[in-house]
Amino acid sequence: MISGANFVAFLLFARFLPQATWGEFGFAYALAVFAQGFQRAWVTIPMISFSAAAGRWAQEQATWSRLNSMLALIVVGLFGLGAGAAVLFGVAWVGRATAMAAVMAAPMVLYEYGRRAVVLEKRMGLLAAMGLIYALALTAIAAVGLRRELHGWLPAVAVTIAASSAYLVFLWRTRRRTEGSPARLSLLRQPSFIEFVRWASLSHLGFSGYNFGVQTLLGALAGPSALGIFHACRAFLQPVSVAIGAMDTVDKPRAAAALGSGGASAMRQALFRSLRAIAVIALPYVALVACFAEPLLAWVYKDRYAGQSSSVLAWCVVALGMIVAQPVESGLYVARMTRQMFFGRAFAAAISLLVAWLSISAWGVPGAVLAVALGYSVTAVAGLFLLARVRHVVDG
């Protein structure tokens, strides 16, 4: 449901908004996703690794909820300051994009926490209800917007309302059980937690180098219109991204359970099953997009993005790297190898940004996308090498 809603709504927004305006929203959404990377490092992945054991989640969920809320406030404040600074320095489009990110960030962070929490509680009916509310709200706003000239802020407003509505469903069904629970702040002072968060945060910065960093470089060198092409072509691969995100929600708890009960070999088997499931779902779709890139561009966007099939093909290459990299990342997180993950991602980011600097000048948007693909590929290879060396069972 989430995949379908994002796919349809973002294609519609990209079709009817000017390239530069769509590029500003794309950069804003990338900023919000960048912030969610720190949420993963501080909250959603640690709460799986540290509190998924029987009985611990009920005792510690209030701690994670309060930490997540604090992180959401910090993110909104930082984006607000960033928007003001961009306007002050005369970069108006960056200021608008950062202001959009400030509006979207808190609902996105809160909704993501709710999704992870209900998965840990195995309340899949509630997870589906939240996804349905998100999908209905997003697509309804997109459909209403088609009846009039689209405002540049409409996509950001749509995401904000959709994520907020889904999170309110989560609060309605769970608040009575959590609002009176005390926060166990001692959990956040554990050396193992601090070490995990430190290296997970640095790993996210490395990951952002070949994702958000390449986008930033593209915007700086070619402007928001190039970012519009970047995100319009990326939208075709949105179902793959969300399928990977859905697997990310469930494969980490499964891999953690396998590591605890059967050791490293059981964890690797669980991760291979995740890879196989993603591949069966995603590869046929990627092949179809690659074969019909130009007709799809004409059908979905009319002539707005004509001649950009090379960028779509480059995104198909990125999708292949993402499919392999996702279960590898899950294994490294579950095995608490965040320090090693950081060095692999930092190396990938350095190579990707260097290549992007050269390839954007030579090939424009397709060059930027291929630099992203290179980053995923290097990360996946390094991660596979690290996972092959895991021999221990993680305590706790």
FENVEN-V145465 format. One line per field, one symbol per residue. ss: DSSP state (2 for helix, 1 for strand, 0 for the rest). phi: phi as a letter, one per 30 degrees, with the letter a starting at -180 (. if undefined). psi: psi as a letter, one per 30 degrees, with the letter a starting at -180 (. if undefined). A space follows every 10 residues. Layout:
BEGIN
ss->???
phi->???
psi->???
END
This chain:
BEGIN
ss->0222222222 2222220022 2222222222 2222222222 2222222222 2000022222 2222222222 2222222222 2222222200 0222222222 2222222222 2222222222 0002222222 2222222222 2222200000 0002222222 2222222222 2222222200 0000222220 2222222222 2222222220 0222222222 2202222222 2222222222 2222222222 2222222222 2222222222 2222222222 2222222222 2022222222 2000000022 2222222222 2222222222 2222000222 2222222222 2222222222 2220222222 2222222222 2222222000 000000
phi->.deddddddd dddddcceed dddddedddd dddedddddd dcbddedddc bddeiddddc dddddddddd dddddddddd dddddddddi cddddddddd ddddddeddd ddddeddddd dhcdddeddd dddedddddd dddddddbdd dddeeddddd dddddddddd dddbdddcdc dddcddedcd eddddddedd ddddddedec bddddddddd dbidddddde ddddedceed eddddddedc ddeddddddd cbiddddddd dddddddddd dcdedddddd dbedddeddd chcdbdicdd dddddddeed ddddddddde dddddhcddd dedddddddd ddddddeddd ddbidedddd dddddddddd ddddddddcd bccddi
psi->eeeeeeeeee eeeeefklee eeeeeeeeee eeeeefeeee efdeeefeef gflkfeeeff eeeeeeeeee eeeeeeeeee eeeeeeeegg ieeeeeeeee eeefeeeeee eeeeeeefee fhifeeeeee eeeeeeeeee eeeeffflkk kffeeeeeee eeeeeeeeee eeffefffff kkkiffefgk eeeeeeeefe eeeeeeefeg deeeeeeeee eflfeeeeee feeeffgeee eeeeeeeeef feeeeeeeee egaeeeeeee eeeeeeeeee eeeeeeeeee eheeeeeeee gbgehkggfe eeeeeeeeee eeeefefeee eeeeghhfee eeeeeeeeee eeeeeeeeee eefbeeeeee eeeeeeeeee eeeeeeeffk flkkl.
END
